[in-house]
Amino acid sequence: MESNTSSKRLQFWIGMIVSIVCLAAVFIFVNPTEIITTMANTHYELWLLAVLSLLAFMVLRAIRWRFMLNSGLPDSEQLRFGAVFHIQNIGYFLSNILPFRLGDVARAVLIGSVPPMTISRGLSTMVAERVFDLAFIVLLFPFTLGGVARVPSEVNLVVRGASLASLVAIIVLIGAANQRERAIRLASALLQRIPRINAASWTRRLDDLLLGLDSLTRPKDGLVLLLLSVAVWLPIIGGYYLGLQAVNLDVDLQQAAFVVCIAAFSVTAPSSPGQVGVFEASVTFAIASILGLPEAQAAAFAVLYHVINYIVLGILGIIGISRTGETFSNVVASARSIVRPQSQEVGLPPTEEPTAEP
């Protein structure tokens, strides 16, 4: 347990250092005075539309998550949209301010307290939605390159390699979901051969994940999820486009989509909660160094969009906490109580999930 605590502490400080370095790099290479001047001359009416696009994004995410949670349940047991929406927003709010993505765990705990849901079903559907997000970003990225005049060979190689690896993983997961029992038996046999690992815990987690992908075993539900996953990301692309236009950057939707992809890939890097610094650096780099647009406007967009993201998700999260009758301290305590016993199991890392947030 002590080694796990030390590992989490090290992970936290590495993330903080990376965030500080990235944020410092932005303000070292871009004149802060120019950034402030750009912010003063921004078109705030366009930012208001960008806020509406972010709200549409959250609504569509809740619709998709509800669809996955209700999959296979009779009408009398299906969750209401309002409950799913508020619990989702609480999770995003907490993930922006707490380390180790505790907001994801809190979201699973809260949804698991709503009959007939369980924490395992909540976690599995959340991982599944991240799989769909990653699939969309991976498939979208090559189509965005047509609007990019110059892509450094190193960036192209790394992103294409990551895209290929992600696509292979997604195909494997979908195949495993359709052959769940066989996949679990094979995984269990392989894990038992690995020393110092809790094979039963990892097998259980894999089984939960495949349960979350159960909708993909039915063609009709799979098509609905595919369409919803495309719909989820369209408002974000539109929001980026509006925000870029707001700081007087002349871009098209294809270029805005490229910036969305770079931002989504950047969240895999270690950082402080909410990807502070990492988001600003990656988005500024994508706009200024790759698209070749002015640095001050690029940095102003990155900072303003991130601030707006924090404000909107914070307001939605606070509303969610009040509407569910929970308190901030109780939600955090519940999430930590789930993480602690899991992290004490041999070979089991802290609960975190891959993500591709905007």
C-alpha positions in Angstrom: 0.0 0.0 0.0 2.9 2.4 0.8 4.4 1.8 -2.6 1.1 2.5 -4.2 0.8 5.8 -2.2 4.3 6.8 -3.2 3.6 6.0 -6.9 0.4 8.1 -6.9 2.3 10.9 -5.2 5.0 10.7 -7.8 2.4 10.6 -10.6 0.7 13.7 -9.2 3.9 15.8 -9.0 5.1 14.7 -12.4 1.8 15.9 -13.8 2.0 19.2 -12.0 5.6 19.8 -13.2 4.6 19.0 -16.8 1.7 21.4 -16.6 3.8 24.2 -15.1 6.5 23.7 -17.8 3.9 23.7 -20.6 2.2 26.8 -19.3 5.5 28.6 -18.8 6.6 27.7 -22.3 3.4 29.3 -23.8 4.1 32.6 -22.0 7.8 32.5 -22.7 7.5 32.0 -26.4 4.4 34.2 -26.8 4.4 37.8 -25.6 1.8 38.0 -22.7 1.0 41.6 -23.6 0.0 40.5 -27.2 -2.1 37.7 -25.7 -3.9 40.2 -23.5 -4.4 42.6 -26.4 -5.9 39.8 -28.5 -8.3 38.9 -25.6 -9.4 42.6 -25.4 -10.3 42.6 -29.1 -12.0 39.2 -29.2 -15.6 38.8 -30.4 -17.5 37.7 -27.3 -20.7 37.1 -29.1 -19.0 34.3 -30.9 -17.7 32.9 -27.6 -21.4 32.9 -26.4 -22.2 30.6 -29.4 -19.1 28.5 -28.4 -20.6 28.1 -24.9 -23.9 26.9 -26.5 -21.9 24.4 -28.5 -20.3 23.1 -25.3 -23.7 22.7 -23.7 -24.9 20.8 -26.8 -21.8 18.5 -26.4 -22.7 17.7 -22.8 -26.3 17.0 -23.6 -25.4 14.7 -26.5 -22.9 12.9 -24.2 -25.6 12.3 -21.6 -28.0 11.0 -24.3 -25.3 8.5 -25.5 -24.4 7.4 -22.0 -28.0 6.9 -21.1 -28.5 4.8 -24.2 -25.6 2.5 -23.1 -26.8 2.4 -19.5 -30.3 1.5 -20.5 -29.3 -1.1 -23.1 -31.1 -4.4 -22.5 -33.2 -3.0 -19.6 -37.1 -3.0 -19.7 -38.8 0.3 -20.0 -39.8 0.3 -16.4 -36.2 0.2 -15.2 -34.6 2.7 -17.6 -32.9 5.8 -16.2 -34.3 9.2 -16.7 -32.3 11.7 -18.7 -32.1 14.3 -16.0 -30.4 11.9 -13.5 -27.8 10.8 -16.1 -27.1 14.3 -17.2 -26.5 15.7 -13.7 -24.4 12.8 -12.6 -22.3 13.0 -15.8 -21.7 16.8 -15.1 -20.6 16.1 -11.6 -18.0 13.7 -12.8 -16.6 16.2 -15.4 -16.6 19.0 -12.8 -14.6 16.9 -10.3 -12.2 15.6 -12.9 -11.3 19.3 -13.7 -10.3 20.0 -10.1 -9.2 16.7 -8.6 -6.2 14.5 -9.4 -6.2 10.9 -10.7 -9.6 11.5 -12.6 -11.5 10.9 -9.4 -14.5 12.5 -11.2 -14.8 9.4 -13.3 -14.9 7.2 -10.2 -17.5 9.6 -8.5 -19.6 9.4 -11.7 -19.6 5.6 -11.5 -20.4 5.6 -7.7 -23.3 8.0 -8.2 -24.8 6.2 -11.2 -24.4 2.9 -9.3 -26.6 4.2 -6.5 -29.5 4.6 -8.9 -31.4 1.3 -9.2 -31.0 -0.9 -11.1 -27.5 0.3 -12.0 -24.2 -0.9 -10.4 -20.8 0.7 -10.1 -19.4 -1.9 -12.4 -21.9 -1.1 -15.1 -21.2 2.6 -14.7 -17.5 2.1 -15.1 -17.8 -0.2 -18.0 -20.1 2.1 -20.0 -17.8 5.0 -19.2 -14.8 3.2 -20.6 -16.9 2.2 -23.6 -17.8 5.8 -24.4 -14.1 6.7 -24.3 -13.5 3.9 -26.8 -16.1 5.5 -29.1 -14.5 8.9 -28.6 -11.1 7.6 -29.4 -12.4 5.8 -32.5 -14.0 9.0 -33.8 -10.8 11.1 -33.2 -8.6 8.4 -34.8 -10.8 8.1 -37.9 -11.2 11.9 -38.2 -7.6 12.9 -37.9 -6.4 11.8 -41.4 -9.3 13.8 -43.0 -8.2 16.9 -41.2 -4.7 16.9 -42.7 -5.9 18.2 -46.0 -6.4 21.6 -44.4 -2.8 21.6 -42.9 -0.1 23.2 -45.0 2.8 21.7 -43.1 2.9 18.9 -40.6 6.3 18.1 -39.0 7.3 14.6 -39.9 7.8 13.7 -36.2 4.3 14.8 -35.3 2.9 13.0 -38.3 4.7 9.8 -37.5 3.8 9.8 -33.8 0.1 10.7 -34.3 -0.3 8.2 -37.2 1.4 5.5 -35.1 -0.9 6.3 -32.1 -3.9 6.3 -34.4 -3.0 2.9 -35.9 -2.4 1.4 -32.5 -5.7 2.8 -31.2 -7.6 1.6 -34.2 -6.2 -2.0 -33.7 -7.1 -1.9 -30.0 -10.7 -0.7 -30.8 -11.1 -3.5 -33.4 -9.8 -6.1 -30.9 -12.2 -4.8 -28.2 -15.2 -4.9 -30.5 -14.3 -8.5 -31.6 -13.9 -9.5 -27.9 -17.3 -8.0 -27.0 -18.9 -10.2 -29.7 -17.0 -13.3 -28.3 -17.1 -12.3 -24.7 -16.9 -15.7 -23.0 -14.0 -16.9 -25.2 -12.2 -13.6 -24.7 -12.5 -13.8 -20.9 -11.2 -17.4 -20.8 -8.2 -16.5 -23.0 -7.4 -13.3 -21.0 -7.6 -15.3 -17.7 -5.3 -17.9 -19.0 -2.7 -15.3 -20.1 -2.9 -13.2 -17.0 -2.4 -16.2 -14.7 1.0 -16.7 -16.3 2.1 -13.2 -15.4 3.9 -13.0 -12.0 2.9 -10.4 -9.3 -0.5 -9.6 -10.9 -4.0 -10.1 -9.6 -5.3 -12.1 -12.5 -8.9 -12.3 -11.0 -9.1 -8.5 -10.6 -7.9 -7.8 -14.1 -10.2 -10.5 -15.6 -13.1 -8.9 -13.8 -12.3 -5.5 -15.1 -12.0 -6.8 -18.6 -15.4 -8.5 -18.2 -16.9 -5.2 -17.0 -15.5 -3.4 -20.0 -16.9 -6.0 -22.5 -20.3 -5.7 -20.8 -20.1 -2.0 -21.4 -19.5 -2.7 -25.1 -22.5 -5.1 -25.2 -24.4 -2.7 -27.4 -21.9 -3.5 -30.2 -23.1 -7.1 -30.3 -26.4 -5.9 -31.7 -26.2 -4.2 -35.2 -29.0 -1.8 -34.6 -27.7 -0.5 -31.2 -24.2 -0.4 -32.7 -25.4 1.9 -35.5 -27.2 4.1 -33.0 -24.1 4.5 -30.9 -22.0 5.2 -34.0 -24.3 8.0 -35.1 -24.5 9.4 -31.5 -20.7 9.3 -31.3 -20.4 11.4 -34.5 -23.1 13.8 -33.3 -21.3 14.2 -29.9 -18.2 15.7 -31.5 -19.8 17.9 -34.1 -20.6 20.7 -31.6 -17.0 20.7 -30.3 -15.7 21.1 -33.8 -18.2 24.0 -34.3 -17.2 25.5 -30.9 -13.5 25.4 -31.8 -14.3 27.0 -35.2 -16.3 29.8 -33.5 -13.6 30.4 -30.9 -10.9 30.6 -33.5 -12.9 33.1 -35.5 -13.6 35.0 -32.2 -9.9 35.8 -31.8 -9.7 36.8 -35.5 -8.1 33.6 -36.9 -9.1 32.9 -40.4 -9.7 29.1 -40.4 -12.1 26.7 -41.9 -13.9 23.7 -40.3 -11.3 21.3 -41.5 -8.5 23.2 -39.7 -10.7 23.6 -36.6 -11.2 19.8 -36.6 -7.4 19.3 -36.8 -7.0 21.4 -33.7 -9.7 19.3 -31.9 -7.7 16.1 -32.8 -4.4 17.5 -31.5 -6.1 18.7 -28.2 -7.7 15.2 -27.8 -4.4 13.4 -28.3 -2.7 15.8 -25.8 -4.8 14.7 -22.8 -2.8 11.4 -22.7 0.2 13.3 -21.5 0.7 13.6 -17.7 -0.6 16.9 -16.3 -2.4 18.6 -13.5 -6.2 18.1 -13.2 -8.0 19.5 -16.2 -4.9 19.4 -18.4 -3.9 22.9 -17.4 -0.8 23.9 -19.4 -0.8 20.8 -21.5 -4.0 21.9 -23.3 -2.7 25.5 -23.8 0.7 24.3 -25.1 -0.6 21.7 -27.5 -3.4 23.9 -28.9 -1.0 26.9 -29.3 1.6 24.6 -31.0 -1.0 23.2 -33.4 -2.4 26.6 -34.4 0.9 28.6 -34.6 3.5 26.1 -35.5 1.6 23.7 -37.7 -1.2 25.8 -39.2 1.2 28.7 -39.3 -1.2 31.3 -37.8 -0.2 34.2 -35.4 1.0 33.0 -32.0 -0.8 35.6 -29.9 -4.2 34.7 -31.3 -3.4 31.0 -30.9 -2.5 31.3 -27.3 -5.4 33.6 -26.6 -7.8 31.0 -28.1 -6.3 28.2 -26.0 -6.5 30.2 -22.8 -10.0 31.6 -23.4 -11.4 28.2 -24.5 -10.0 26.4 -21.5 -11.3 29.1 -19.1 -14.8 28.9 -20.6 -14.6 25.1 -20.4 -13.8 25.3 -16.7 -16.6 27.8 -16.0 -19.3 25.9 -18.0 -18.4 22.5 -16.6 -18.1 24.0 -13.1 -21.6 25.5 -13.2 -23.1 22.3 -14.6 -21.3 20.3 -11.9 -22.5 22.5 -9.1 -26.1 22.4 -10.4 -25.8 18.6 -10.7 -24.6 18.3 -7.1 -27.6 20.4 -5.9 -30.1 18.6 -8.0 -29.0 15.1 -6.9 -29.1 16.1 -3.2 -25.4 15.2 -2.8 -22.7 17.3 -1.2 -19.2 17.9 -2.6 -17.4 16.3 0.4 -19.7 13.1 0.3 -19.1 12.6 -3.5 -15.3 12.9 -3.1 -15.2 10.7 -0.1 -17.3 8.0 -1.9 -14.9 8.1 -4.9 -11.8 7.8 -2.7 -13.4 4.9 -0.8 -13.7 3.0 -4.1 -10.2 3.8 -5.2 -8.3 2.9 -2.0 -9.3 -0.8 -1.7 -8.7 -1.4 -5.4 -5.2 0.1 -5.3 -4.3 -2.2 -2.5 -4.7 -5.3 -4.7 -1.4 -6.7 -6.0 -0.7 -5.5 -9.5 -3.8 -3.3 -9.7 -3.1 0.3 -10.6 -5.2 3.3 -9.5 -8.6 3.5 -11.3 -8.0 5.6 -14.4 -9.4 5.4 -17.9 -8.2 6.5 -21.3 -9.9 9.7 -22.4 -10.2 12.0 -25.4 -11.8 15.0 -24.0 -11.9 18.3 -25.8 
